[in-house]
Amino acid sequence: MNQPSDKHGSPPNFWRSRYAIGLVVIGGVAIYFLLTEHLAHVVGALPYLLLLACPLMHVFMHRGHGGHHHPGQNNSGPSGKTDARKPGDPS
């Protein structure tokens, strides 16, 4: 009769349900057939995907270390503190 309080009111985990397992299996089968039937198209697009990866990595990876700062530029962040690092220092 007494239910544990940690499970009461919390929604069930979708990824542990049988619907999620079926979704993963169907998705795996679909990916398998897409790759086996269209492998020539995927291999033909690989050089273009590699060239596209370079600018995308540049845009998304420079967000992590503050971007490009030039000497004499005000490096104050959102908190108003100045950045004590010099250009070229590792983050």
N, C-alpha and C positions, 0 to 999 in steps of 0.2 A: 503494500500500500504506500509506503514512503518512497518517494522518488528522490534521487540525488538532485541537489540544487544546481549543480554545474551543468547538467544536461537539460534541465527544465527551462524552456523558453528559447533555447538556442536552435537554430535551423540545422537540419541534417547536412552532413558534408556531401556535396554532389559527387566529388571524385571518388568516393567510396561506394557509390550506389551501382546497381546493375545497369542502369541507363548509361552511366559514364563509361563503364567497361565496354558496353556495346558500341558506344560512340567512338571509342579509341580503336576497337577492332575494325569497324567499318571504315574509319579514317585511314587506318593502316593498309587495308585492302585497296582503297581508292588510290592512295599514294603509290602503292606497288604497281597497279595497272597503269596509272598515268606515266610513271617513269619507264616502265617496260615498253609502252606503246609510243611514247614521245621522247625517247632518249636522244635521238638525233637532234631534235629541236633544243633540248636542254644543253647538250654539248655544244651546239652552235652558238648559243647565247652566253657561254661562259666567259669568253674574252670581253664582251661588253659588260657583263656583271662585274668583272674584275676592275675594269676602268671606272665603272660607276661607284665601286666600293671606296676608291681613293678619296674623292671629294666628300662622300658621305661620312667616312671615318674622320676626316679633317673637321667637318662641321660639328659632329656630335661629340668627338673626343676632346676638343679644345674647351668645351664647357667645364670640364672637370678641374682644370688647373688655371682658370681665370682668363684664358684667351691671350691675345698678343698685347703686351704693354711696351710702350716706347719710352726712352729716357726723357725725363721732364714732364711726363704725363702724370696727372693726379691719379693715384692708384687707390683711392679710398673706396671701400666696399660699402654695402648697404648699412653696416653698423656705424659708419663714419670713421673707423679706424684706418690709418694708412697701412699699406702693405710694406713690411720691413724687408721683404725679399728683394734681391737685385735681379735684373734680367739675366736669365741663364741659370739661375739657381734651381735645383730640383724641388718639386713640390713635396 
